[in-house]
Amino acid sequence: KDVSEFDTLEELKNDIRTKALENAQKQIDSAFEQACVDKVCENVTVELPEALIEAELDNQMERFAYQLQMSGYSMEQYAQMMGGDVSTMRNAFRPAAEKQAKINVTLAKIVEVEGITVTEEDLAAEYEAMAKQYELEVERIKGRVPAEEVKTSLETRKAVKVIVEAAVPV
């Protein structure tokens, strides 16, 4: 009672068990979604423009540079520690960037073919969820995250849902 919100040890154990099961289910669901998307993309034949791959490669390099910066390193320092240079790292990121570009194109086509749309209610609910997650006011979130970005994210999630609902686990 003194160290938690629960009255008994059994209640605490049940809460821990429930949260662990919920977390495990979320991980399973996420892995299944990713496997479904990967499988769909394996079966897609598309000529990806080099500019699209390069743009995705730039995005991945920027995200990685940001993560390194948060750890106190620069991209150049990390590359040297790994025995290479930034160009070598960029080449190492290329296969992942090609895969992600193909996923992006595939999901965008599913959005188009399935006529997936995002309503104002969907948008408002997503802003509310983001505000709750980051513990900020909705208006501040709206000021920081453009509606078009949120709309695209929601469309993509709906496209993934279409894939998952059509999937047959084996």
VOPAGU-2260 file (C-alpha; in pm, 1 decimal, decimal comma):
REM VOPAGU-2260
SITE   aa  ch    i         X         Y         Z
SITE  LYS   A    0       0,0       0,0       0,0
SITE  ASP   A    1     285,6     237,3      81,1
SITE  VAL   A    2     476,7     189,9    -244,2
SITE  SER   A    3     203,2     140,2    -503,4
SITE  GLU   A    4    -157,2     212,5    -590,4
SITE  PHE   A    5    -256,3    -142,9    -500,0
SITE  ASP   A    6    -387,4    -275,8    -171,4
SITE  THR   A    7    -239,0    -624,6    -197,4
SITE  LEU   A    8      63,5    -794,6    -345,9
SITE  GLU   A    9    -170,1   -1010,7    -555,9
SITE  GLU   A   10    -325,3    -699,9    -716,0
SITE  LEU   A   11      23,4    -568,9    -798,2
SITE  LYS   A   12     124,5    -903,4    -951,8
SITE  ASN   A   13    -194,4    -913,7   -1158,6
SITE  ASP   A   14    -130,1    -561,8   -1284,7
SITE  ILE   A   15     228,8    -647,4   -1380,1
SITE  ARG   A   16     112,2    -965,9   -1553,7
SITE  THR   A   17    -161,7    -781,1   -1743,9
SITE  LYS   A   18      76,6    -507,8   -1859,6
SITE  ALA   A   19     339,4    -764,9   -1962,7
SITE  LEU   A   20      80,1    -955,7   -2165,6
SITE  GLU   A   21     -45,2    -635,5   -2329,6
SITE  ASN   A   22     311,8    -537,9   -2417,5
SITE  ALA   A   23     386,8    -883,7   -2558,7
SITE  GLN   A   24      66,9    -871,6   -2767,7
SITE  LYS   A   25     161,0    -529,1   -2905,3
SITE  GLN   A   26     502,7    -663,7   -3005,8
SITE  ILE   A   27     344,6    -968,3   -3171,7
SITE  ASP   A   28      92,5    -751,1   -3357,0
SITE  SER   A   29     366,9    -515,1   -3471,6
SITE  ALA   A   30     587,2    -802,6   -3591,9
SITE  PHE   A   31     290,4    -954,9   -3778,0
SITE  GLU   A   32     208,6    -621,2   -3943,1
SITE  GLN   A   33     570,3    -580,8   -4052,8
SITE  ALA   A   34     581,6    -938,2   -4185,6
SITE  CYS   A   35     260,3    -876,8   -4383,2
SITE  VAL   A   36     393,1    -554,4   -4535,6
SITE  ASP   A   37     727,2    -720,3   -4615,3
SITE  LYS   A   38     550,5   -1011,3   -4786,8
SITE  VAL   A   39     334,9    -779,3   -4995,4
SITE  CYS   A   40     641,1    -579,9   -5099,5
SITE  GLU   A   41     828,0    -897,6   -5194,7
SITE  ASN   A   42     555,8    -959,9   -5450,6
SITE  VAL   A   43     549,3    -605,4   -5588,3
SITE  THR   A   44     740,6    -530,4   -5904,1
SITE  VAL   A   45     812,3    -163,5   -5949,2
SITE  GLU   A   46    1090,0      45,4   -6097,5
SITE  LEU   A   47    1190,5     286,4   -5824,2
SITE  PRO   A   48    1333,2     617,5   -5942,4
SITE  GLU   A   49    1684,6     674,3   -5808,8
SITE  ALA   A   50    1572,3    1011,4   -5669,9
SITE  LEU   A   51    1313,9     834,8   -5451,5
SITE  ILE   A   52    1576,5     596,6   -5313,6
SITE  GLU   A   53    1818,1     884,0   -5255,5
SITE  ALA   A   54    1549,7    1081,6   -5070,3
SITE  GLU   A   55    1478,2     784,8   -4842,8
SITE  LEU   A   56    1851,9     734,3   -4794,6
SITE  ASP   A   57    1882,8    1100,3   -4692,7
SITE  ASN   A   58    1597,9    1053,7   -4442,0
SITE  GLN   A   59    1758,6     745,5   -4289,5
SITE  MET   A   60    2098,3     912,9   -4266,4
SITE  GLU   A   61    1941,2    1219,2   -4100,7
SITE  ARG   A   62    1759,1    1003,3   -3843,9
SITE  PHE   A   63    2076,8     810,2   -3768,0
SITE  ALA   A   64    2280,0    1131,6   -3739,1
SITE  TYR   A   65    2021,1    1266,4   -3494,0
SITE  GLN   A   66    2043,4     948,8   -3283,1
SITE  LEU   A   67    2421,1     975,5   -3282,1
SITE  GLN   A   68    2402,0    1341,3   -3186,9
SITE  MET   A   69    2180,9    1252,2   -2890,4
SITE  SER   A   70    2458,8    1015,3   -2780,4
SITE  GLY   A   71    2723,9    1283,4   -2820,9
SITE  TYR   A   72    2875,0    1165,8   -3149,3
SITE  SER   A   73    2886,8    1301,2   -3499,7
SITE  MET   A   74    2837,3    1092,7   -3811,2
SITE  GLU   A   75    3205,7    1136,5   -3896,1
SITE  GLN   A   76    3319,5    1020,8   -3549,7
SITE  TYR   A   77    3098,1     713,6   -3569,1
SITE  ALA   A   78    3217,8     629,1   -3919,1
SITE  GLN   A   79    3580,5     652,3   -3805,4
SITE  MET   A   80    3511,4     428,1   -3505,5
SITE  MET   A   81    3361,8     173,4   -3744,5
SITE  GLY   A   82    3664,9     192,7   -3971,4
SITE  GLY   A   83    3504,9     374,1   -4259,7
SITE  ASP   A   84    3370,5     707,0   -4369,5
SITE  VAL   A   85    3027,3     861,6   -4418,6
SITE  SER   A   86    3015,5     742,8   -4778,7
SITE  THR   A   87    3070,9     383,4   -4662,8
SITE  MET   A   88    2791,0     424,6   -4409,7
SITE  ARG   A   89    2561,3     565,8   -4676,2
SITE  ASN   A   90    2627,0     261,2   -4893,3
SITE  ALA   A   91    2549,7      36,7   -4595,6
SITE  PHE   A   92    2213,3     210,3   -4551,9
SITE  ARG   A   93    2121,2     175,2   -4921,5
SITE  PRO   A   94    1947,1    -168,4   -4907,1
SITE  ALA   A   95    1726,5     -57,0   -4617,0
SITE  ALA   A   96    1646,3     267,2   -4799,5
SITE  GLU   A   97    1551,4      78,0   -5116,2
SITE  LYS   A   98    1326,1    -151,7   -4915,3
SITE  GLN   A   99    1159,1     139,5   -4734,8
SITE  ALA   A  100    1109,8     331,6   -5059,5
SITE  LYS   A  101     938,5      24,5   -5207,1
SITE  ILE   A  102     719,2      -5,3   -4896,7
SITE  ASN   A  103     627,2     363,6   -4920,6
SITE  VAL   A  104     532,2     334,1   -5288,4
SITE  THR   A  105     333,2      15,7   -5225,0
SITE  LEU   A  106     138,8     164,6   -4934,5
SITE  ALA   A  107      70,2     483,7   -5130,4
SITE  LYS   A  108     -69,8     274,9   -5415,6
SITE  ILE   A  109    -291,0      80,0   -5173,3
SITE  VAL   A  110    -421,3     411,4   -5037,4
SITE  GLU   A  111    -502,6     516,9   -5393,2
SITE  VAL   A  112    -656,1     187,6   -5512,7
SITE  GLU   A  113    -859,2     128,1   -5196,6
SITE  GLY   A  114    -978,9     489,2   -5188,1
SITE  ILE   A  115    -850,9     532,9   -4833,9
SITE  THR   A  116    -935,2     871,6   -4689,9
SITE  VAL   A  117    -884,2    1049,5   -4361,7
SITE  THR   A  118   -1175,8    1237,0   -4212,8
SITE  GLU   A  119   -1159,1    1550,7   -4004,3
SITE  GLU   A  120   -1265,2    1331,4   -3709,3
SITE  ASP   A  121    -970,8    1097,1   -3774,3
SITE  LEU   A  122    -736,6    1395,0   -3785,1
SITE  ALA   A  123    -878,5    1545,4   -3465,5
SITE  ALA   A  124    -856,2    1210,7   -3283,9
SITE  GLU   A  125    -493,8    1169,0   -3389,6
SITE  TYR   A  126    -402,2    1517,6   -3271,0
SITE  GLU   A  127    -574,5    1438,4   -2939,2
SITE  ALA   A  128    -379,6    1113,3   -2906,4
SITE  MET   A  129     -52,9    1291,5   -2983,4
SITE  ALA   A  130    -128,4    1564,0   -2732,4
SITE  LYS   A  131    -199,2    1305,2   -2466,0
SITE  GLN   A  132     115,9    1110,0   -2549,7
SITE  TYR   A  133     341,5    1416,1   -2534,4
SITE  GLU   A  134     144,8    1583,1   -2255,5
SITE  LEU   A  135      93,1    1900,3   -2457,2
SITE  GLU   A  136    -208,2    2100,9   -2564,5
SITE  VAL   A  137    -365,4    2002,4   -2895,0
SITE  GLU   A  138    -301,4    2346,7   -3042,6
SITE  ARG   A  139      72,1    2318,0   -2970,6
SITE  ILE   A  140      81,2    1979,5   -3143,1
SITE  LYS   A  141    -106,0    2125,3   -3441,4
SITE  GLY   A  142     151,5    2403,8   -3456,4
SITE  ARG   A  143     439,3    2156,8   -3461,0
SITE  VAL   A  144     304,0    1874,3   -3675,9
SITE  PRO   A  145     150,8    1970,6   -4010,4
SITE  ALA   A  146    -194,0    1826,7   -4084,4
SITE  GLU   A  147     -70,3    1683,1   -4416,2
SITE  GLU   A  148     196,6    1483,4   -4232,2
SITE  VAL   A  149     -59,9    1343,2   -3988,4
SITE  LYS   A  150    -299,6    1269,1   -4273,6
SITE  THR   A  151     -32,3    1075,3   -4464,2
SITE  SER   A  152      58,5     879,5   -4151,6
SITE  LEU   A  153    -306,1     787,2   -4092,7
SITE  GLU   A  154    -353,0     684,4   -4456,3
SITE  THR   A  155     -45,3     464,7   -4431,5
SITE  ARG   A  156    -173,5     299,8   -4113,4
SITE  LYS   A  157    -507,8     235,8   -4280,2
SITE  ALA   A  158    -328,4      79,1   -4578,9
SITE  VAL   A  159    -132,2    -147,7   -4344,7
SITE  LYS   A  160    -462,0    -244,8   -4180,7
SITE  VAL   A  161    -600,7    -343,6   -4521,8
SITE  ILE   A  162    -299,0    -569,2   -4574,7
SITE  VAL   A  163    -319,0    -724,1   -4227,9
SITE  GLU   A  164    -693,6    -789,7   -4252,9
SITE  ALA   A  165    -640,4    -969,0   -4584,0
SITE  ALA   A  166    -344,2   -1171,2   -4454,0
SITE  VAL   A  167    -369,8   -1537,2   -4367,7
SITE  PRO   A  168    -119,9   -1633,8   -4097,5
SITE  VAL   A  169      70,3   -1956,3   -4163,0
